[in-house]
Amino acid sequence: MKNLALFLGGALVGAAAAALFTPEKGEDLRYRIKMLLMKKGIIPSDNVDEFVELIASEIENK
């Protein structure tokens, strides 16, 4: 469980860094994050939208 938490924390940091350094619109970036998470099987498809919104809100609040 600790490894999963570390991985998700790393994913969040990576997503934040990508959002800061990419010239894409937020909507396009959210779509890419969503597709990557589903492709890798990190989270089930029914939870992806909530997780992507969480990441996006964390990025926008910083």
N, CA, C and O atoms as a Tripos MOL2 file, in Angstrom:
@<TRIPOS>MOLECULE
protein
  248   247    62     0     0
PROTEIN
NO_CHARGES

@<TRIPOS>ATOM
      1 N           0.8230   -1.1960    0.0000 N.3       1 MET1
      2 CA          0.0000    0.0000    0.0000 C.3       1 MET1
      3 C           0.8660    1.2590    0.0000 C.2       1 MET1
      4 O           0.5270    2.2530   -0.6420 O.2       1 MET1
      5 N           1.9840    1.2110    0.7220 N.am      2 LYS2
      6 CA          2.8760    2.3600    0.7760 C.3       2 LYS2
      7 C           3.4650    2.6430   -0.6050 C.2       2 LYS2
      8 O           3.6160    3.7990   -0.9990 O.2       2 LYS2
      9 N           3.7970    1.5710   -1.3400 N.am      3 ASN3
     10 CA          4.3540    1.7550   -2.6770 C.3       3 ASN3
     11 C           3.3350    2.4100   -3.6150 C.2       3 ASN3
     12 O           3.6910    3.2540   -4.4380 O.2       3 ASN3
     13 N           2.0750    2.0150   -3.4810 N.am      4 LEU4
     14 CA          1.0280    2.6130   -4.3060 C.3       4 LEU4
     15 C           0.8890    4.1010   -3.9900 C.2       4 LEU4
     16 O           0.7500    4.9190   -4.8990 O.2       4 LEU4
     17 N           0.9260    4.4480   -2.7180 N.am      5 ALA5
     18 CA          0.8250    5.8520   -2.3200 C.3       5 ALA5
     19 C           2.0130    6.6550   -2.8610 C.2       5 ALA5
     20 O           1.8450    7.7860   -3.3160 O.2       5 ALA5
     21 N           3.2030    6.0700   -2.8090 N.am      6 LEU6
     22 CA          4.3790    6.7480   -3.3500 C.3       6 LEU6
     23 C           4.2570    6.9240   -4.8590 C.2       6 LEU6
     24 O           4.6020    7.9720   -5.4030 O.2       6 LEU6
     25 N           3.7650    5.8940   -5.5210 N.am      7 PHE7
     26 CA          3.5970    5.9680   -6.9660 C.3       7 PHE7
     27 C           2.5910    7.0530   -7.3450 C.2       7 PHE7
     28 O           2.8480    7.8610   -8.2380 O.2       7 PHE7
     29 N           1.4560    7.0670   -6.6670 N.am      8 LEU8
     30 CA          0.4390    8.0730   -6.9700 C.3       8 LEU8
     31 C           0.9390    9.4790   -6.6620 C.2       8 LEU8
     32 O           0.6230   10.4280   -7.3800 O.2       8 LEU8
     33 N           1.7140    9.6060   -5.6000 N.am      9 GLY9
     34 CA          2.3120   10.9040   -5.2810 C.3       9 GLY9
     35 C           3.2670   11.3510   -6.3780 C.2       9 GLY9
     36 O           3.2860   12.5200   -6.7630 O.2       9 GLY9
     37 N           4.0610   10.4050   -6.8790 N.am     10 GLY10
     38 CA          4.9720   10.7010   -7.9850 C.3      10 GLY10
     39 C           4.2180   11.0670   -9.2490 C.2      10 GLY10
     40 O           4.6190   11.9630   -9.9910 O.2      10 GLY10
     41 N           3.1150   10.3580   -9.4830 N.am     11 ALA11
     42 CA          2.2870   10.6660  -10.6600 C.3      11 ALA11
     43 C           1.7220   12.0740  -10.5460 C.2      11 ALA11
     44 O           1.6610   12.8000  -11.5380 O.2      11 ALA11
     45 N           1.3130   12.4620   -9.3570 N.am     12 LEU12
     46 CA          0.7660   13.7970   -9.1390 C.3      12 LEU12
     47 C           1.8340   14.8600   -9.3800 C.2      12 LEU12
     48 O           1.5650   15.8770  -10.0200 O.2      12 LEU12
     49 N           3.0290   14.6330   -8.8770 N.am     13 VAL13
     50 CA          4.1230   15.5820   -9.0830 C.3      13 VAL13
     51 C           4.4820   15.6580  -10.5630 C.2      13 VAL13
     52 O           4.7210   16.7410  -11.0960 O.2      13 VAL13
     53 N           4.5190   14.5030  -11.2230 N.am     14 GLY14
     54 CA          4.8260   14.4750  -12.6470 C.3      14 GLY14
     55 C           3.7720   15.2020  -13.4680 C.2      14 GLY14
     56 O           4.0980   15.9330  -14.4030 O.2      14 GLY14
     57 N           2.5290   15.0020  -13.1220 N.am     15 ALA15
     58 CA          1.4470   15.6800  -13.8300 C.3      15 ALA15
     59 C           1.5320   17.1840  -13.6150 C.2      15 ALA15
     60 O           1.2990   17.9650  -14.5380 O.2      15 ALA15
     61 N           1.8620   17.5830  -12.4070 N.am     16 ALA16
     62 CA          1.9910   19.0150  -12.1230 C.3      16 ALA16
     63 C           3.1350   19.6230  -12.9260 C.2      16 ALA16
     64 O           3.0000   20.7120  -13.4840 O.2      16 ALA16
     65 N           4.2580   18.9190  -12.9830 N.am     17 ALA17
     66 CA          5.4020   19.4160  -13.7580 C.3      17 ALA17
     67 C           5.0550   19.4950  -15.2380 C.2      17 ALA17
     68 O           5.4030   20.4630  -15.9140 O.2      17 ALA17
     69 N           4.3790   18.4870  -15.7310 N.am     18 ALA18
     70 CA          3.9840   18.4940  -17.1420 C.3      18 ALA18
     71 C           3.0540   19.6580  -17.4350 C.2      18 ALA18
     72 O           3.1700   20.3010  -18.4780 O.2      18 ALA18
     73 N           2.1430   19.9290  -16.5310 N.am     19 ALA19
     74 CA          1.1990   21.0240  -16.7350 C.3      19 ALA19
     75 C           1.9080   22.3820  -16.7370 C.2      19 ALA19
     76 O           1.5160   23.2970  -17.4610 O.2      19 ALA19
     77 N           2.9280   22.4960  -15.9370 N.am     20 LEU20
     78 CA          3.6410   23.7670  -15.8680 C.3      20 LEU20
     79 C           4.5180   24.0150  -17.0900 C.2      20 LEU20
     80 O           4.7080   25.1610  -17.4970 O.2      20 LEU20
     81 N           5.0470   22.9520  -17.6720 N.am     21 PHE21
     82 CA          6.0190   23.0990  -18.7430 C.3      21 PHE21
     83 C           5.4890   22.7610  -20.1300 C.2      21 PHE21
     84 O           6.2600   22.7600  -21.0890 O.2      21 PHE21
     85 N           4.2380   22.4830  -20.2620 N.am     22 THR22
     86 CA          3.6840   22.1530  -21.5680 C.3      22 THR22
     87 C           2.8320   23.3080  -22.0830 C.2      22 THR22
     88 O           2.1400   23.9680  -21.3080 O.2      22 THR22
     89 N           2.8820   23.5490  -23.3850 N.am     23 PRO23
     90 CA          2.1030   24.6520  -23.9370 C.3      23 PRO23
     91 C           0.6660   24.2740  -24.3070 C.2      23 PRO23
     92 O          -0.0330   25.0620  -24.9440 O.2      23 PRO23
     93 N           0.2270   23.0930  -23.9200 N.am     24 GLU24
     94 CA         -1.1050   22.6250  -24.2720 C.3      24 GLU24
     95 C          -2.1860   23.3110  -23.4330 C.2      24 GLU24
     96 O          -1.9320   23.8190  -22.3410 O.2      24 GLU24
     97 N          -3.4080   23.3040  -23.9930 N.am     25 LYS25
     98 CA         -4.5380   23.7970  -23.2260 C.3      25 LYS25
     99 C          -4.8430   22.8050  -22.1130 C.2      25 LYS25
    100 O          -4.5040   21.6270  -22.2220 O.2      25 LYS25
    101 N          -5.4760   23.2670  -21.0520 N.am     26 GLY26
    102 CA         -5.8080   22.4150  -19.9170 C.3      26 GLY26
    103 C          -6.6890   21.2390  -20.2930 C.2      26 GLY26
    104 O          -6.5080   20.1350  -19.7790 O.2      26 GLY26
    105 N          -7.6390   21.4670  -21.1850 N.am     27 GLU27
    106 CA         -8.5510   20.4030  -21.5930 C.3      27 GLU27
    107 C          -7.7890   19.2900  -22.3200 C.2      27 GLU27
    108 O          -8.0480   18.1080  -22.0960 O.2      27 GLU27
    109 N          -6.8500   19.6730  -23.1880 N.am     28 ASP28
    110 CA         -6.0590   18.6800  -23.9090 C.3      28 ASP28
    111 C          -5.1610   17.8960  -22.9600 C.2      28 ASP28
    112 O          -4.9960   16.6840  -23.0990 O.2      28 ASP28
    113 N          -4.5840   18.6050  -21.9970 N.am     29 LEU29
    114 CA         -3.7170   17.9470  -21.0260 C.3      29 LEU29
    115 C          -4.5050   16.9700  -20.1610 C.2      29 LEU29
    116 O          -4.0320   15.8660  -19.8900 O.2      29 LEU29
    117 N          -5.6980   17.3610  -19.7240 N.am     30 ARG30
    118 CA         -6.5370   16.4670  -18.9240 C.3      30 ARG30
    119 C          -6.8740   15.2040  -19.7060 C.2      30 ARG30
    120 O          -6.8680   14.1040  -19.1530 O.2      30 ARG30
    121 N          -7.1670   15.3650  -20.9870 N.am     31 TYR31
    122 CA         -7.4900   14.2080  -21.8250 C.3      31 TYR31
    123 C          -6.2900   13.2690  -21.9220 C.2      31 TYR31
    124 O          -6.4460   12.0520  -21.8220 O.2      31 TYR31
    125 N          -5.0960   13.8250  -22.1150 N.am     32 ARG32
    126 CA         -3.8890   12.9860  -22.2030 C.3      32 ARG32
    127 C          -3.6090   12.2640  -20.8870 C.2      32 ARG32
    128 O          -3.2440   11.0890  -20.8890 O.2      32 ARG32
    129 N          -3.7780   12.9590  -19.7690 N.am     33 ILE33
    130 CA         -3.5860   12.3350  -18.4600 C.3      33 ILE33
    131 C          -4.5870   11.2050  -18.2810 C.2      33 ILE33
    132 O          -4.2350   10.1130  -17.8340 O.2      33 ILE33
    133 N          -5.8330   11.4730  -18.6330 N.am     34 LYS34
    134 CA         -6.8960   10.4760  -18.4940 C.3      34 LYS34
    135 C          -6.5860    9.2310  -19.3170 C.2      34 LYS34
    136 O          -6.7050    8.1130  -18.8170 O.2      34 LYS34
    137 N          -6.1950    9.4120  -20.5580 N.am     35 MET35
    138 CA         -5.8970    8.2720  -21.4320 C.3      35 MET35
    139 C          -4.6940    7.4800  -20.9190 C.2      35 MET35
    140 O          -4.6910    6.2500  -20.9730 O.2      35 MET35
    141 N          -3.6840    8.1770  -20.4260 N.am     36 LEU36
    142 CA         -2.5040    7.5010  -19.9020 C.3      36 LEU36
    143 C          -2.8400    6.6780  -18.6660 C.2      36 LEU36
    144 O          -2.3890    5.5400  -18.5390 O.2      36 LEU36
    145 N          -3.6250    7.2390  -17.7600 N.am     37 LEU37
    146 CA         -4.0070    6.5220  -16.5460 C.3      37 LEU37
    147 C          -4.8350    5.2860  -16.8750 C.2      37 LEU37
    148 O          -4.6550    4.2350  -16.2600 O.2      37 LEU37
    149 N          -5.7370    5.4070  -17.8370 N.am     38 MET38
    150 CA         -6.5580    4.2550  -18.2170 C.3      38 MET38
    151 C          -5.7100    3.2040  -18.9260 C.2      38 MET38
    152 O          -5.8620    2.0080  -18.6760 O.2      38 MET38
    153 N          -4.8170    3.6470  -19.8090 N.am     39 LYS39
    154 CA         -3.9630    2.7140  -20.5540 C.3      39 LYS39
    155 C          -3.0550    1.9140  -19.6210 C.2      39 LYS39
    156 O          -2.8700    0.7110  -19.8050 O.2      39 LYS39
    157 N          -2.4970    2.5850  -18.6300 N.am     40 LYS40
    158 CA         -1.5900    1.9240  -17.6850 C.3      40 LYS40
    159 C          -2.3340    1.1190  -16.6350 C.2      40 LYS40
    160 O          -1.7190    0.3490  -15.8970 O.2      40 LYS40
    161 N          -3.6460    1.2850  -16.5570 N.am     41 GLY41
    162 CA         -4.4330    0.5500  -15.5790 C.3      41 GLY41
    163 C          -4.2100    1.0150  -14.1560 C.2      41 GLY41
    164 O          -4.4300    0.2610  -13.2090 O.2      41 GLY41
    165 N          -3.7800    2.2420  -14.0040 N.am     42 ILE42
    166 CA         -3.4980    2.7790  -12.6730 C.3      42 ILE42
    167 C          -4.7790    2.9050  -11.8620 C.2      42 ILE42
    168 O          -4.8120    2.5700  -10.6780 O.2      42 ILE42
    169 N          -5.8250    3.3860  -12.5050 N.am     43 ILE43
    170 CA         -7.1140    3.4670  -11.8460 C.3      43 ILE43
    171 C          -8.1850    2.9900  -12.8220 C.2      43 ILE43
    172 O          -8.0350    3.1530  -14.0330 O.2      43 ILE43
    173 N          -9.2490    2.4110  -12.3140 N.am     44 PRO44
    174 CA        -10.3230    1.9380  -13.1970 C.3      44 PRO44
    175 C         -10.9800    3.0830  -13.9470 C.2      44 PRO44
    176 O         -10.9650    4.2270  -13.4900 O.2      44 PRO44
    177 N         -11.5520    2.7730  -15.0880 N.am     45 SER45
    178 CA        -12.1130    3.8080  -15.9410 C.3      45 SER45
    179 C         -13.2480    4.5840  -15.2810 C.2      45 SER45
    180 O         -13.4980    5.7300  -15.6550 O.2      45 SER45
    181 N         -13.9450    3.9900  -14.3070 N.am     46 ASP46
    182 CA        -15.0440    4.7200  -13.6670 C.3      46 ASP46
    183 C         -14.5500    5.7590  -12.6660 C.2      46 ASP46
    184 O         -15.3340    6.6090  -12.2450 O.2      46 ASP46
    185 N         -13.2790    5.7230  -12.2710 N.am     47 ASN47
    186 CA        -12.7290    6.6970  -11.3270 C.3      47 ASN47
    187 C         -11.7940    7.7050  -11.9910 C.2      47 ASN47
    188 O         -11.2930    8.6100  -11.3230 O.2      47 ASN47
    189 N         -11.5550    7.5670  -13.2790 N.am     48 VAL48
    190 CA        -10.5670    8.4000  -13.9500 C.3      48 VAL48
    191 C         -10.9380    9.8760  -13.9130 C.2      48 VAL48
    192 O         -10.0950   10.7180  -13.6030 O.2      48 VAL48
    193 N         -12.1880   10.1970  -14.2250 N.am     49 ASP49
    194 CA        -12.5820   11.6070  -14.2690 C.3      49 ASP49
    195 C         -12.3770   12.3000  -12.9290 C.2      49 ASP49
    196 O         -11.9020   13.4350  -12.8820 O.2      49 ASP49
    197 N         -12.7320   11.6250  -11.8420 N.am     50 GLU50
    198 CA        -12.5500   12.2100  -10.5140 C.3      50 GLU50
    199 C         -11.0730   12.4410  -10.2200 C.2      50 GLU50
    200 O         -10.6950   13.4840   -9.6870 O.2      50 GLU50
    201 N         -10.2340   11.4550  -10.5710 N.am     51 PHE51
    202 CA         -8.8070   11.5540  -10.2970 C.3      51 PHE51
    203 C          -8.1710   12.6690  -11.1270 C.2      51 PHE51
    204 O          -7.3520   13.4320  -10.6170 O.2      51 PHE51
    205 N          -8.5450   12.7640  -12.4010 N.am     52 VAL52
    206 CA         -8.0010   13.8080  -13.2620 C.3      52 VAL52
    207 C          -8.4200   15.1850  -12.7550 C.2      52 VAL52
    208 O          -7.6170   16.1180  -12.7600 O.2      52 VAL52
    209 N          -9.6590   15.3170  -12.3230 N.am     53 GLU53
    210 CA        -10.1180   16.5910  -11.7770 C.3      53 GLU53
    211 C          -9.3580   16.9500  -10.4990 C.2      53 GLU53
    212 O          -9.0450   18.1190  -10.2700 O.2      53 GLU53
    213 N          -9.0610   15.9530   -9.6710 N.am     54 LEU54
    214 CA         -8.2790   16.1880   -8.4590 C.3      54 LEU54
    215 C          -6.8930   16.7160   -8.8150 C.2      54 LEU54
    216 O          -6.4210   17.6900   -8.2280 O.2      54 LEU54
    217 N          -6.2510   16.0670   -9.7770 N.am     55 ILE55
    218 CA         -4.9200   16.5100  -10.2120 C.3      55 ILE55
    219 C          -5.0070   17.9320  -10.7670 C.2      55 ILE55
    220 O          -4.1920   18.7860  -10.4180 O.2      55 ILE55
    221 N          -5.9800   18.1840  -11.6180 N.am     56 ALA56
    222 CA         -6.1370   19.4970  -12.2290 C.3      56 ALA56
    223 C          -6.3790   20.5770  -11.1810 C.2      56 ALA56
    224 O          -5.8110   21.6660  -11.2690 O.2      56 ALA56
    225 N          -7.2070   20.2880  -10.2030 N.am     57 SER57
    226 CA         -7.4940   21.2920   -9.1820 C.3      57 SER57
    227 C          -6.2580   21.5680   -8.3200 C.2      57 SER57
    228 O          -6.0320   22.7040   -7.9050 O.2      57 SER57
    229 N          -5.4670   20.5380   -8.0560 N.am     58 GLU58
    230 CA         -4.2360   20.7330   -7.2930 C.3      58 GLU58
    231 C          -3.2520   21.6110   -8.0650 C.2      58 GLU58
    232 O          -2.5780   22.4660   -7.4910 O.2      58 GLU58
    233 N          -3.1840   21.3860   -9.3690 N.am     59 ILE59
    234 CA         -2.2730   22.1760  -10.2080 C.3      59 ILE59
    235 C          -2.7310   23.6180  -10.2710 C.2      59 ILE59
    236 O          -1.9180   24.5350  -10.1510 O.2      59 ILE59
    237 N          -4.0240   23.8290  -10.4570 N.am     60 GLU60
    238 CA         -4.5490   25.1870  -10.5940 C.3      60 GLU60
    239 C          -4.4640   25.9720   -9.2910 C.2      60 GLU60
    240 O          -4.3950   27.2010   -9.3210 O.2      60 GLU60
    241 N          -4.4680   25.2910   -8.1470 N.am     61 ASN61
    242 CA         -4.4150   25.9730   -6.8490 C.3      61 ASN61
    243 C          -3.0210   26.3680   -6.4410 C.2      61 ASN61
    244 O          -2.8580   27.0530   -5.4310 O.2      61 ASN61
    245 N          -2.0180   25.9730   -7.1720 N.am     62 LYS62
    246 CA         -0.6230   26.2860   -6.7900 C.3      62 LYS62
    247 C          -0.1200   27.5000   -7.4640 C.2      62 LYS62
    248 O           1.0260   27.8950   -7.2510 O.2      62 LYS62
@<TRIPOS>BOND
     1     1     2 1
     2     2     3 1
     3     3     4 2
     4     3     5 am
     5     5     6 1
     6     6     7 1
     7     7     8 2
     8     7     9 am
     9     9    10 1
    10    10    11 1
    11    11    12 2
    12    11    13 am
    13    13    14 1
    14    14    15 1
    15    15    16 2
    16    15    17 am
    17    17    18 1
    18    18    19 1
    19    19    20 2
    20    19    21 am
    21    21    22 1
    22    22    23 1
    23    23    24 2
    24    23    25 am
    25    25    26 1
    26    26    27 1
    27    27    28 2
    28    27    29 am
    29    29    30 1
    30    30    31 1
    31    31    32 2
    32    31    33 am
    33    33    34 1
    34    34    35 1
    35    35    36 2
    36    35    37 am
    37    37    38 1
    38    38    39 1
    39    39    40 2
    40    39    41 am
    41    41    42 1
    42    42    43 1
    43    43    44 2
    44    43    45 am
    45    45    46 1
    46    46    47 1
    47    47    48 2
    48    47    49 am
    49    49    50 1
    50    50    51 1
    51    51    52 2
    52    51    53 am
    53    53    54 1
    54    54    55 1
    55    55    56 2
    56    55    57 am
    57    57    58 1
    58    58    59 1
    59    59    60 2
    60    59    61 am
    61    61    62 1
    62    62    63 1
    63    63    64 2
    64    63    65 am
    65    65    66 1
    66    66    67 1
    67    67    68 2
    68    67    69 am
    69    69    70 1
    70    70    71 1
    71    71    72 2
    72    71    73 am
    73    73    74 1
    74    74    75 1
    75    75    76 2
    76    75    77 am
    77    77    78 1
    78    78    79 1
    79    79    80 2
    80    79    81 am
    81    81    82 1
    82    82    83 1
    83    83    84 2
    84    83    85 am
    85    85    86 1
    86    86    87 1
    87    87    88 2
    88    87    89 am
    89    89    90 1
    90    90    91 1
    91    91    92 2
    92    91    93 am
    93    93    94 1
    94    94    95 1
    95    95    96 2
    96    95    97 am
    97    97    98 1
    98    98    99 1
    99    99   100 2
   100    99   101 am
   101   101   102 1
   102   102   103 1
   103   103   104 2
   104   103   105 am
   105   105   106 1
   106   106   107 1
   107   107   108 2
   108   107   109 am
   109   109   110 1
   110   110   111 1
   111   111   112 2
   112   111   113 am
   113   113   114 1
   114   114   115 1
   115   115   116 2
   116   115   117 am
   117   117   118 1
   118   118   119 1
   119   119   120 2
   120   119   121 am
   121   121   122 1
   122   122   123 1
   123   123   124 2
   124   123   125 am
   125   125   126 1
   126   126   127 1
   127   127   128 2
   128   127   129 am
   129   129   130 1
   130   130   131 1
   131   131   132 2
   132   131   133 am
   133   133   134 1
   134   134   135 1
   135   135   136 2
   136   135   137 am
   137   137   138 1
   138   138   139 1
   139   139   140 2
   140   139   141 am
   141   141   142 1
   142   142   143 1
   143   143   144 2
   144   143   145 am
   145   145   146 1
   146   146   147 1
   147   147   148 2
   148   147   149 am
   149   149   150 1
   150   150   151 1
   151   151   152 2
   152   151   153 am
   153   153   154 1
   154   154   155 1
   155   155   156 2
   156   155   157 am
   157   157   158 1
   158   158   159 1
   159   159   160 2
   160   159   161 am
   161   161   162 1
   162   162   163 1
   163   163   164 2
   164   163   165 am
   165   165   166 1
   166   166   167 1
   167   167   168 2
   168   167   169 am
   169   169   170 1
   170   170   171 1
   171   171   172 2
   172   171   173 am
   173   173   174 1
   174   174   175 1
   175   175   176 2
   176   175   177 am
   177   177   178 1
   178   178   179 1
   179   179   180 2
   180   179   181 am
   181   181   182 1
   182   182   183 1
   183   183   184 2
   184   183   185 am
   185   185   186 1
   186   186   187 1
   187   187   188 2
   188   187   189 am
   189   189   190 1
   190   190   191 1
   191   191   192 2
   192   191   193 am
   193   193   194 1
   194   194   195 1
   195   195   196 2
   196   195   197 am
   197   197   198 1
   198   198   199 1
   199   199   200 2
   200   199   201 am
   201   201   202 1
   202   202   203 1
   203   203   204 2
   204   203   205 am
   205   205   206 1
   206   206   207 1
   207   207   208 2
   208   207   209 am
   209   209   210 1
   210   210   211 1
   211   211   212 2
   212   211   213 am
   213   213   214 1
   214   214   215 1
   215   215   216 2
   216   215   217 am
   217   217   218 1
   218   218   219 1
   219   219   220 2
   220   219   221 am
   221   221   222 1
   222   222   223 1
   223   223   224 2
   224   223   225 am
   225   225   226 1
   226   226   227 1
   227   227   228 2
   228   227   229 am
   229   229   230 1
   230   230   231 1
   231   231   232 2
   232   231   233 am
   233   233   234 1
   234   234   235 1
   235   235   236 2
   236   235   237 am
   237   237   238 1
   238   238   239 1
   239   239   240 2
   240   239   241 am
   241   241   242 1
   242   242   243 1
   243   243   244 2
   244   243   245 am
   245   245   246 1
   246   246   247 1
   247   247   248 2
@<TRIPOS>SUBSTRUCTURE
     1 MET1         2 RESIDUE 1 A MET
     2 LYS2         6 RESIDUE 1 A LYS
     3 ASN3        10 RESIDUE 1 A ASN
     4 LEU4        14 RESIDUE 1 A LEU
     5 ALA5        18 RESIDUE 1 A ALA
     6 LEU6        22 RESIDUE 1 A LEU
     7 PHE7        26 RESIDUE 1 A PHE
     8 LEU8        30 RESIDUE 1 A LEU
     9 GLY9        34 RESIDUE 1 A GLY
    10 GLY10       38 RESIDUE 1 A GLY
    11 ALA11       42 RESIDUE 1 A ALA
    12 LEU12       46 RESIDUE 1 A LEU
    13 VAL13       50 RESIDUE 1 A VAL
    14 GLY14       54 RESIDUE 1 A GLY
    15 ALA15       58 RESIDUE 1 A ALA
    16 ALA16       62 RESIDUE 1 A ALA
    17 ALA17       66 RESIDUE 1 A ALA
    18 ALA18       70 RESIDUE 1 A ALA
    19 ALA19       74 RESIDUE 1 A ALA
    20 LEU20       78 RESIDUE 1 A LEU
    21 PHE21       82 RESIDUE 1 A PHE
    22 THR22       86 RESIDUE 1 A THR
    23 PRO23       90 RESIDUE 1 A PRO
    24 GLU24       94 RESIDUE 1 A GLU
    25 LYS25       98 RESIDUE 1 A LYS
    26 GLY26      102 RESIDUE 1 A GLY
    27 GLU27      106 RESIDUE 1 A GLU
    28 ASP28      110 RESIDUE 1 A ASP
    29 LEU29      114 RESIDUE 1 A LEU
    30 ARG30      118 RESIDUE 1 A ARG
    31 TYR31      122 RESIDUE 1 A TYR
    32 ARG32      126 RESIDUE 1 A ARG
    33 ILE33      130 RESIDUE 1 A ILE
    34 LYS34      134 RESIDUE 1 A LYS
    35 MET35      138 RESIDUE 1 A MET
    36 LEU36      142 RESIDUE 1 A LEU
    37 LEU37      146 RESIDUE 1 A LEU
    38 MET38      150 RESIDUE 1 A MET
    39 LYS39      154 RESIDUE 1 A LYS
    40 LYS40      158 RESIDUE 1 A LYS
    41 GLY41      162 RESIDUE 1 A GLY
    42 ILE42      166 RESIDUE 1 A ILE
    43 ILE43      170 RESIDUE 1 A ILE
    44 PRO44      174 RESIDUE 1 A PRO
    45 SER45      178 RESIDUE 1 A SER
    46 ASP46      182 RESIDUE 1 A ASP
    47 ASN47      186 RESIDUE 1 A ASN
    48 VAL48      190 RESIDUE 1 A VAL
    49 ASP49      194 RESIDUE 1 A ASP
    50 GLU50      198 RESIDUE 1 A GLU
    51 PHE51      202 RESIDUE 1 A PHE
    52 VAL52      206 RESIDUE 1 A VAL
    53 GLU53      210 RESIDUE 1 A GLU
    54 LEU54      214 RESIDUE 1 A LEU
    55 ILE55      218 RESIDUE 1 A ILE
    56 ALA56      222 RESIDUE 1 A ALA
    57 SER57      226 RESIDUE 1 A SER
    58 GLU58      230 RESIDUE 1 A GLU
    59 ILE59      234 RESIDUE 1 A ILE
    60 GLU60      238 RESIDUE 1 A GLU
    61 ASN61      242 RESIDUE 1 A ASN
    62 LYS62      246 RESIDUE 1 A LYS
